[in-house]
Amino acid sequence: MVTFDPADLAKWCGGQWTPCLPVKIQSVVHDTKKVEPGALFVALRGARFDGHDFVVQAVGAGAVAALISRANLATLKEAGIPLLVVEDSAQALKDLATGYRLKLGLAVVGVTGSTGKTTVKEMIASLLSTKLATSRTKGNWNNDIGLPLSILAIPPVSQVAVLELGISHPGEMVPLCAIAKPDWGVITNVGPVHLEFFPSVEAIAREKGELLKSLPGTGIAVVSRDEPQEDILRACAPGRVITTSVHRSVEADYRLVIHDAQTGECKVEDGVDGGIHSFKLSLPGAHNRSNALLAIAVARGFGVSWDQIASAFAEFEALPMRWEQSRAGGVTFINDAYNANPVSMLAAIRTFREMSVSGRKWLVLGDMLELGSTEIEEHRTIGRNLGEDIWAGLITVGSLGAHIAAGAIAAGIPEDRVHTCEDLDSSIEIVRNCIAPGDAVLVKASRGKHLDQVVVRISAMLGKE
């Protein structure tokens, strides 16, 4: 249970209580749907809403206090609850999180990367939880609002927190690190993501590298030696760097030496104790093996034993819409539609290619967003890299997805196996009419395209198993 001293809250954000202090506060929220008795409601002003308009609603839901901007004080004086008045409620939320993080005095592991952030965060937290009281970012609350709220939800008994830090624009990482104040920095990978806002992949690497720059001299960075931007990242770390690799021929502190695709068994050489240790990973794909090694590097640094690591991985499950497998009507669906970029798209296709199925394989691929001037070429590259002619069919969705289809046809996939759809409904109709028992379907696109509905709606038609 989290309990905040109202005087501490005012001190941390430089605010003033009026007309009086609340007795106690047990949570901090910014959404009236999340309000529970004892909550402090933070009124944030957004592009399409103003949280100050919902203070009264928050009171009705059980909020015992509200944090508001001074400009709104006159209209909210009669709200019926104590008000914490500040100049800027958005900045005050960050200040509250910073103050609380310092008061907690725990170890913080910061995780960022172009892909796999949430999976690695969950893996690290699962492994650390076998030994320590561990908190983690809620879902993917990794931006300038979600990160502070995640920190403010950390129970005081926690010994370590694993926090996800996400950026999409230059200059966003430094203020996130100022809030989280990480002791460890983990970078999953760097790829052509958000190129609408960055001039190059190298620029993205430097922005991600700000996480490592923020570490204290005693801090520890964890990076993969398989990452093309490794040199840029290592140069950002002020102290020790722990390395990983999924390639046996690469020198690294933790490297994969054996992987059995049928059983999921992995054998890892531990460069610290010199031994080779085994664990089973239920998530397929080289990218997930790389994710696991990053998590192992952190866990071993905190003294988690290899037996504890193996036990945690045995229970680890895929997150929703991240290689989430289900069956309906004898068909296997792979819902990997949480998000997509060129790195994760190719990784998913590669993993799907390796997957053993009794029937045929179908690809349902949609737009990858925020790629800027490179968007057409990046989509065509995906199509050209579909590789071997093992696909029963390719169904693309959206105007950018059509360029995946064009690249696939140019690479030699027969045109009669390629279907381009402008919208979700037409893609669902094609998939429903093509699939048969024993087949497998991979669905992937940026979250904004809602391609997960292909799985949801077709499964409802066929009857989920």
C-alpha positions in Angstrom: 0.0 0.0 0.0 1.4 3.4 -1.0 0.6 6.3 1.4 1.8 9.8 0.7 2.3 12.6 3.3 0.5 15.6 1.8 3.3 17.9 3.2 5.9 15.8 1.2 3.8 16.2 -2.0 3.7 20.0 -1.6 7.4 20.1 -1.0 8.3 17.9 -3.9 6.3 19.9 -6.5 6.6 23.4 -4.9 2.8 23.6 -4.5 0.4 24.9 -1.9 -2.6 23.2 -0.3 -5.9 25.1 -0.2 -8.1 25.4 1.8 -6.5 22.6 3.9 -4.4 19.5 3.8 -6.0 16.1 3.1 -5.6 13.5 5.9 -3.7 11.1 3.6 -3.3 10.1 0.0 -3.0 6.5 -1.2 -2.6 6.8 -5.0 -1.9 9.4 -7.7 -4.0 9.2 -10.9 -4.8 11.3 -13.9 -7.8 9.4 -15.3 -11.2 9.5 -13.6 -11.6 5.8 -14.6 -8.6 4.9 -12.3 -9.8 6.9 -9.3 -10.2 4.9 -6.1 -11.0 6.2 -2.6 -8.0 8.1 -1.2 -6.7 9.2 -4.6 -5.0 12.4 -5.6 -6.4 13.4 -9.0 -3.9 15.2 -11.2 -5.6 17.5 -13.7 -3.6 17.5 -16.9 -4.3 19.7 -19.9 -4.0 17.8 -23.2 -4.6 18.6 -26.9 -8.1 17.2 -26.8 -9.1 17.5 -23.1 -8.5 19.4 -19.9 -8.4 17.4 -16.8 -9.5 20.4 -14.8 -13.0 19.9 -16.3 -13.1 16.4 -14.6 -12.1 17.3 -11.1 -15.7 17.2 -9.8 -16.2 13.8 -11.5 -13.0 12.6 -9.8 -14.4 13.7 -6.4 -17.5 11.7 -7.1 -15.4 8.7 -7.8 -13.6 8.9 -4.5 -10.7 11.4 -5.0 -9.8 13.1 -1.7 -7.6 15.8 -3.3 -6.7 17.3 -6.7 -3.5 18.7 -8.1 -4.4 21.7 -10.3 -2.7 24.6 -12.2 -3.0 27.9 -10.6 -4.9 29.4 -13.6 -7.8 27.1 -12.8 -8.0 27.8 -9.1 -10.9 30.4 -9.3 -13.2 27.9 -11.0 -12.4 25.0 -8.7 -12.5 26.6 -5.3 -15.8 25.0 -4.6 -14.7 21.5 -5.6 -15.2 20.3 -2.0 -11.7 18.8 -1.6 -8.2 20.0 -0.8 -6.5 21.4 -3.9 -2.7 21.3 -4.4 -2.1 24.4 -6.5 1.0 24.6 -8.8 2.0 26.7 -11.8 2.0 23.7 -14.2 0.3 20.4 -13.3 2.2 18.4 -15.9 5.6 19.5 -14.5 4.3 19.0 -11.0 3.5 15.4 -11.7 7.1 14.8 -12.8 8.4 16.6 -9.7 6.2 14.4 -7.5 7.7 11.3 -9.1 11.2 12.5 -8.7 10.7 13.3 -5.1 9.1 10.0 -4.4 11.8 8.1 -6.3 14.5 9.7 -4.1 12.6 9.0 -0.9 12.3 5.3 -1.8 16.1 4.8 -2.1 15.8 1.7 -4.1 17.7 0.4 -7.1 16.3 1.4 -10.5 16.8 -0.5 -13.8 16.0 1.6 -16.8 15.1 -0.2 -20.1 14.8 1.4 -23.5 15.2 0.4 -27.2 13.6 0.5 -30.5 11.8 -2.9 -30.0 11.3 -5.3 -27.1 11.3 -2.8 -24.3 8.2 -4.1 -22.6 9.2 -7.7 -23.0 12.7 -7.2 -21.6 11.2 -5.1 -18.8 8.9 -7.9 -17.9 11.6 -10.5 -18.2 14.0 -8.6 -15.9 11.2 -8.0 -13.3 10.2 -11.7 -13.4 13.8 -12.8 -12.8 14.5 -10.3 -10.1 11.2 -11.2 -8.4 12.6 -14.6 -7.5 15.0 -12.9 -5.1 13.9 -9.3 -4.4 10.8 -7.3 -3.8 10.4 -5.9 -7.4 8.2 -3.3 -9.0 7.9 -2.5 -12.7 6.4 -0.1 -15.1 2.6 -0.6 -15.5 2.1 -2.0 -19.0 4.0 0.3 -21.3 3.6 3.5 -19.3 6.9 4.8 -20.5 6.5 8.4 -21.5 6.5 11.7 -19.6 3.1 10.9 -18.0 3.2 7.1 -17.7 6.7 7.0 -16.2 5.8 9.3 -13.3 2.6 7.5 -12.6 4.4 4.2 -12.6 7.0 5.5 -10.1 4.3 6.9 -7.8 2.7 3.5 -7.7 5.8 1.7 -6.4 5.2 0.2 -2.9 7.7 1.4 -0.3 8.7 -2.2 0.4 10.2 -2.5 -3.1 13.9 -3.2 -3.3 14.2 -2.6 -7.0 12.1 -1.1 -9.8 12.3 -2.0 -13.5 11.2 1.1 -15.5 10.6 1.3 -19.2 11.6 4.6 -20.9 10.1 5.2 -24.3 10.9 8.1 -26.7 9.8 9.1 -30.2 11.3 12.6 -30.5 14.8 14.1 -29.9 15.4 15.4 -26.5 12.9 13.2 -24.7 15.2 10.8 -22.9 17.1 13.2 -20.7 14.0 14.4 -18.8 12.8 10.8 -18.4 16.1 9.9 -16.8 16.0 12.9 -14.6 12.8 11.5 -13.1 13.8 7.8 -12.9 17.5 8.3 -11.9 18.5 4.8 -13.1 21.3 2.8 -11.6 21.3 0.3 -14.5 20.6 1.0 -18.1 19.5 -1.7 -20.6 19.2 -1.0 -24.3 17.5 -3.7 -26.2 18.4 -2.6 -29.8 18.4 0.4 -32.1 16.6 0.5 -35.4 14.9 2.7 -38.0 12.0 3.7 -35.7 10.4 7.2 -35.5 12.5 8.3 -38.5 9.8 10.8 -39.1 11.4 12.7 -36.2 15.0 11.6 -36.4 17.5 12.2 -39.2 19.2 8.8 -38.9 19.5 5.5 -37.0 22.7 6.9 -35.5 20.7 9.8 -34.1 18.3 7.4 -32.6 21.2 5.5 -31.0 22.6 8.7 -29.5 19.1 9.6 -28.0 18.8 6.1 -26.6 22.3 6.4 -25.3 21.3 9.3 -23.0 19.9 6.5 -20.7 23.5 5.2 -20.3 24.9 8.7 -20.0 22.6 9.4 -17.1 24.0 6.5 -15.0 26.2 7.3 -12.0 29.9 6.3 -12.2 28.9 3.1 -10.2 26.1 2.4 -12.6 26.0 -0.5 -15.0 25.0 -0.6 -18.7 23.8 -3.7 -20.5 24.0 -3.8 -24.3 24.0 -6.5 -27.0 27.2 -7.0 -29.0 24.9 -8.0 -31.9 23.6 -4.4 -32.1 25.1 -2.5 -35.0 25.1 0.7 -33.0 27.0 -0.9 -30.1 30.0 1.4 -30.4 27.8 4.5 -30.0 26.0 3.0 -27.0 29.2 1.8 -25.2 30.7 5.3 -25.6 27.8 6.7 -23.7 28.3 4.6 -20.6 30.4 6.3 -17.8 31.1 3.0 -16.0 30.9 -0.8 -16.4 29.3 -2.3 -19.5 28.0 -5.8 -19.5 27.6 -7.4 -23.0 25.5 -10.2 -24.4 25.3 -12.1 -27.7 23.2 -14.8 -29.3 26.2 -15.8 -31.4 28.6 -18.4 -30.0 31.5 -16.9 -32.0 31.1 -13.4 -30.4 33.0 -12.5 -27.3 30.5 -11.4 -24.6 29.8 -11.6 -20.9 26.7 -13.7 -21.6 26.5 -15.6 -24.9 24.2 -18.2 -26.2 26.0 -21.4 -27.1 23.2 -23.8 -27.9 19.5 -23.4 -28.7 17.1 -26.2 -29.4 14.2 -24.9 -31.6 12.0 -27.8 -30.8 12.2 -27.7 -27.0 13.1 -24.1 -26.5 16.1 -25.1 -24.4 18.9 -22.6 -24.3 22.5 -23.0 -23.0 24.3 -19.8 -22.0 27.9 -19.3 -21.2 28.3 -17.1 -18.1 31.5 -15.2 -18.5 31.5 -14.3 -14.8 31.4 -17.8 -13.3 32.8 -19.6 -16.4 30.0 -22.1 -16.4 27.4 -23.1 -19.0 23.8 -23.0 -17.8 20.5 -24.1 -19.2 16.9 -22.7 -19.2 13.9 -23.1 -21.4 12.3 -20.2 -23.2 8.8 -20.5 -24.5 8.9 -17.4 -26.7 10.4 -18.2 -30.2 12.7 -16.2 -32.3 16.3 -15.0 -32.1 15.1 -11.6 -30.9 13.5 -13.1 -27.8 16.6 -15.1 -27.1 18.5 -11.8 -27.2 15.9 -10.2 -24.9 16.4 -13.1 -22.5 20.2 -12.7 -22.4 19.8 -9.0 -21.5 17.4 -9.9 -18.7 19.9 -12.6 -17.5 22.7 -10.1 -17.4 20.7 -7.8 -15.0 19.5 -10.7 -12.9 23.0 -12.1 -12.4 24.2 -8.7 -11.4 21.7 -8.7 -8.6 22.7 -12.1 -7.5 19.8 -14.1 -8.9 20.9 -17.8 -9.2 20.8 -19.8 -12.4 18.2 -22.1 -10.8 16.0 -19.1 -10.1 16.5 -17.8 -13.6 15.4 -21.2 -15.1 12.4 -21.3 -12.8 11.3 -17.7 -13.8 11.6 -18.4 -17.5 9.7 -21.6 -17.2 6.7 -19.6 -16.1 7.2 -16.6 -18.4 4.4 -16.0 -20.9 4.0 -13.8 -23.9 2.4 -10.4 -23.4 -0.9 -9.6 -25.1 -0.5 -8.9 -28.8 3.2 -9.8 -28.7 3.5 -13.2 -30.3 0.3 -14.1 -28.7 -0.8 -17.6 -30.0 -4.4 -18.8 -30.1 -6.4 -21.3 -32.1 -9.8 -21.2 -33.7 -11.3 -23.6 -36.1 -8.1 -25.6 -36.3 -6.1 -22.5 -37.4 -3.2 -21.1 -35.3 -3.2 -17.3 -35.1 -0.1 -15.3 -34.1 -1.2 -11.9 -32.9 1.9 -9.8 -33.0 0.0 -6.6 -33.7 0.9 -4.5 -30.6 3.2 -2.5 -32.8 5.6 -2.7 -35.7 8.7 -1.2 -37.2 11.2 -2.6 -39.7 13.2 -4.3 -37.0 10.3 -6.1 -35.3 8.6 -6.8 -38.6 11.5 -8.7 -40.0 12.1 -10.5 -36.7 8.5 -11.7 -36.6 8.6 -12.9 -40.2 11.8 -14.7 -39.5 10.4 -16.4 -36.5 7.2 -17.3 -38.3 9.2 -18.9 -41.1 10.9 -21.2 -38.6 7.7 -22.2 -37.0 6.5 -25.7 -37.6 2.9 -26.1 -38.8 0.9 -28.9 -40.3 -0.8 -26.7 -42.9 0.1 -23.5 -44.8 1.4 -20.1 -43.6 -0.4 -16.8 -44.2 1.0 -13.3 -43.6 -1.3 -10.4 -42.8 0.9 -7.3 -42.6 -0.1 -3.7 -42.4 1.3 -0.2 -42.2 4.4 0.7 -40.1 4.0 4.3 -39.0 6.3 7.2 -38.1 9.0 6.3 -40.7 9.0 9.7 -42.4 10.6 10.0 -45.8 11.8 6.4 -45.7 8.4 4.8 -45.3 7.8 3.6 -48.8 11.3 2.1 -49.2 11.1 0.5 -45.7 7.8 -1.2 -46.6 9.1 -2.4 -50.0 12.2 -3.8 -48.2 10.0 -5.9 -46.0 8.3 -7.3 -49.1 11.6 -8.0 -50.8 12.9 -9.8 -47.7 10.0 -12.3 -47.4 12.5 -14.6 -49.0 11.7 -18.2 -49.7 8.4 -19.1 -51.5 6.9 -20.8 -48.5 3.9 -18.5 -48.0 0.5 -19.6 -49.0 -0.5 -16.0 -49.2 0.4 -12.4 -48.3 -2.5 -10.1 -47.3 -1.5 -6.4 -46.8 -3.6 -3.8 -45.2 -3.4 0.0 -45.7 -1.7 2.3 -48.2 1.8 1.7 -46.9 1.1 -2.1 -46.6 0.5 -2.0 -50.3 4.2 -1.3 -50.8 5.1 -4.5 -48.9 3.0 -6.3 -51.5 4.8 -4.5 -54.3 8.2 -5.5 -52.9 7.1 -9.1 -52.5 5.9 -9.3 -56.1 9.1 -7.7 -57.3 11.0 -10.4 -55.4 9.2 -13.2 -57.1 6.2 -14.1 -55.0 3.4 -15.0 -57.4 0.9 -12.2 -57.8 -2.1 -14.6 -57.3 -0.8 -15.2 -53.7 -0.7 -11.4 -52.9 -3.8 -9.5 -51.8 -3.8 -5.8 -51.1 -6.6 -4.4 -49.0 -7.4 -0.8 -48.2 -9.2 -1.5 -44.9 -9.6 -4.0 -42.1 -12.9 -5.4 -43.2 -11.7 -6.5 -46.7 -8.6 -8.2 -45.2 -10.8 -10.2 -42.7 -13.0 -11.4 -45.6 -10.0 -12.6 -47.6 -8.4 -14.3 -44.7 -11.6 -16.0 -43.6 -12.1 -17.4 -47.1 -8.6 -18.6 -47.6 -7.6 -20.4 -44.4 -8.2 -24.0 -43.5 -7.6 -26.2 -40.5 -3.9 -26.8 -39.9 -2.9 -23.3 -41.3 -1.1 -20.6 -39.3 -1.6 -16.8 -39.7 0.8 -14.1 -38.6 -0.8 -10.7 -38.0 1.5 -7.6 -37.6 1.3 -3.8 -38.1 1.6 -0.6 -36.1 -0.8 -0.4 -33.2 -2.8 2.4 -34.9 -3.9 0.0 -37.6 -5.8 -2.2 -35.2 -4.8 -5.4 -37.0 -5.4 -7.4 -33.8 -9.1 -7.3 -34.9 -8.3 -9.8 -37.7 -7.6 -12.4 -35.0 -10.4 -11.3 -32.7 -13.1 -11.2 -35.4 -12.1 -14.3 -37.3 -11.7 -16.3 -34.0 -15.3 -15.3 -33.1 -16.5 -16.6 -36.5 -14.7 -19.9 -36.2 -15.1 -20.5 -32.5 -12.1 -20.0 -30.3 -10.5 -23.2 -29.0 
